[in-house]
């Protein structure tokens, strides 16, 4: 006669040292992976978005100091976006052009916020954040298109 299978539960199972390794690996670019220019632009746009958000959260005069430093980063992202247009499909170019427009809007709102005070400055900084978020979204959409459509210069 066979005995029923008994399932034993450990009271303290050994934790998996990397519980969600596959999820982490798919969302964070590895240093081992070579990022193409479009991925670098996306990372820079997302970084800019986070930095603006952090600067706004700082409040007061520190916000202006942080955002003043971000002015150069905004210009660098705009330059990278412009450089990324070369050799891309029309669909990707459209998304990157829209992202560049949002980055330029971000730059204008940051500049206006730095000149303003009080509620007017806060409103400008929030508009800058909104524009930076839109830019990051457009670049992410371009990356998604790139991943689903082979590039014209890609080797099969």
C-alpha positions as CSV (number, residue, x, y, z in Angstrom):
1,X,0.0,0.0,0.0
2,X,1.4,3.4,-0.9
3,X,1.3,6.2,1.6
4,X,-0.2,9.6,0.6
5,X,2.5,12.1,-0.5
6,X,3.3,14.3,2.4
7,X,4.3,17.9,1.6
8,X,6.7,19.3,4.1
9,X,7.0,23.0,4.6
10,X,10.1,24.5,5.8
11,X,9.7,27.1,8.5
12,X,12.6,29.1,7.3
13,X,13.1,28.6,3.5
14,X,16.4,29.7,2.0
15,X,15.7,33.0,0.2
16,X,16.6,33.2,-3.4
17,X,19.6,35.6,-3.5
18,X,18.2,37.3,-6.7
19,X,14.4,36.9,-6.4
20,X,13.4,38.9,-9.4
21,X,16.5,38.8,-11.4
22,X,14.7,38.5,-14.7
23,X,12.5,41.5,-14.0
24,X,15.4,43.6,-12.9
25,X,17.5,42.6,-15.9
26,X,14.8,43.5,-18.3
27,X,14.2,46.9,-16.9
28,X,17.7,48.1,-16.1
29,X,20.2,48.2,-18.9
30,X,23.2,46.1,-18.0
31,X,26.7,47.6,-18.3
32,X,27.4,44.5,-20.4
33,X,24.8,45.5,-23.0
34,X,25.8,48.0,-25.5
35,X,23.2,50.8,-25.6
36,X,22.3,52.3,-28.9
37,X,21.9,56.1,-29.1
38,X,18.2,55.9,-28.8
39,X,18.4,54.0,-25.5
40,X,20.9,56.5,-24.2
41,X,18.6,59.4,-25.1
42,X,15.7,57.6,-23.3
43,X,17.9,57.1,-20.2
44,X,18.9,60.8,-20.3
45,X,15.3,61.9,-20.6
46,X,14.2,59.7,-17.8
47,X,17.1,61.0,-15.7
48,X,16.1,64.6,-16.4
49,X,12.5,63.9,-15.5
50,X,13.6,62.4,-12.1
51,X,16.0,65.2,-11.4
52,X,13.3,67.8,-12.0
53,X,10.9,65.9,-9.8
54,X,13.6,65.8,-7.1
55,X,14.4,69.4,-7.4
56,X,10.7,70.4,-7.1
57,X,10.3,68.2,-4.0
58,X,13.2,70.1,-2.4
59,X,11.2,73.3,-2.2
60,X,12.3,76.8,-1.7
61,X,15.6,78.3,-2.8
62,X,17.1,74.9,-3.1
63,X,14.6,74.1,-5.9
64,X,15.9,77.1,-7.9
65,X,19.6,76.0,-7.3
66,X,18.9,72.5,-8.4
67,X,16.8,73.5,-11.5
68,X,19.5,76.0,-12.5
69,X,22.0,73.2,-12.6
70,X,19.5,71.2,-14.7
71,X,19.4,73.8,-17.4
72,X,22.6,72.4,-19.0
73,X,21.3,68.8,-18.8
74,X,18.1,69.9,-20.6
75,X,20.2,71.4,-23.4
76,X,22.3,68.2,-23.6
77,X,19.1,66.0,-23.9
78,X,17.8,68.3,-26.7
79,X,21.1,68.0,-28.5
80,X,21.1,64.2,-28.1
81,X,17.6,64.0,-29.4
82,X,18.5,66.0,-32.5
83,X,21.5,63.8,-33.2
84,X,19.4,60.7,-32.8
85,X,17.1,61.6,-35.7
86,X,19.6,60.6,-38.3
87,X,19.0,57.2,-39.9
88,X,15.7,56.6,-38.1
89,X,12.4,55.6,-39.7
90,X,9.8,58.3,-40.2
91,X,7.7,57.0,-37.3
92,X,10.6,57.1,-34.9
93,X,11.6,60.6,-36.2
94,X,8.1,61.9,-35.5
95,X,8.3,60.7,-31.9
96,X,11.8,62.1,-31.3
97,X,10.8,65.4,-32.9
98,X,7.8,65.6,-30.5
99,X,10.1,64.7,-27.6
100,X,12.5,67.4,-28.6
101,X,9.6,69.9,-28.6
102,X,8.7,68.8,-25.1
103,X,12.4,69.2,-24.0
104,X,12.5,72.7,-25.4
105,X,9.3,73.5,-23.5
106,X,10.9,72.0,-20.4
107,X,13.8,74.4,-20.9
108,X,11.5,77.4,-21.3
109,X,9.5,76.6,-18.2
110,X,12.7,76.1,-16.1
111,X,14.0,79.4,-17.3
112,X,10.7,81.1,-16.5
113,X,10.6,79.5,-13.1
114,X,14.1,80.7,-12.3
115,X,13.0,84.3,-13.0
116,X,9.8,84.1,-11.1
117,X,9.0,83.8,-7.4
118,X,6.3,82.1,-5.3
119,X,3.3,80.5,-6.9
120,X,4.4,81.6,-10.4
121,X,7.8,79.9,-10.0
122,X,6.1,76.7,-8.6
123,X,3.7,76.6,-11.6
124,X,6.5,77.0,-14.1
125,X,8.5,74.2,-12.4
126,X,5.5,71.9,-12.4
127,X,5.0,72.7,-16.1
128,X,8.6,71.8,-16.7
129,X,8.1,68.5,-15.0
130,X,5.0,67.8,-17.1
131,X,6.9,68.5,-20.3
132,X,9.9,66.4,-19.2
133,X,7.5,63.5,-18.5
134,X,6.0,63.9,-21.9
135,X,9.4,64.0,-23.5
136,X,10.5,60.8,-21.7
137,X,7.2,59.1,-22.8
138,X,7.8,60.0,-26.5
139,X,11.3,58.7,-26.4
140,X,10.1,55.5,-24.8
141,X,7.5,55.2,-27.6
142,X,10.3,55.6,-30.1
143,X,12.3,52.9,-28.4
144,X,9.3,50.6,-28.5
145,X,8.8,51.2,-32.2
146,X,12.5,50.5,-32.8
147,X,12.2,47.2,-30.9
148,X,9.2,46.0,-32.9
149,X,10.5,47.2,-36.3
150,X,13.9,46.3,-37.7
151,X,16.1,49.3,-38.4
152,X,16.7,50.0,-42.1
153,X,20.5,49.6,-41.5
154,X,20.2,46.5,-39.3
155,X,21.8,43.2,-40.5
156,X,19.5,40.2,-40.6
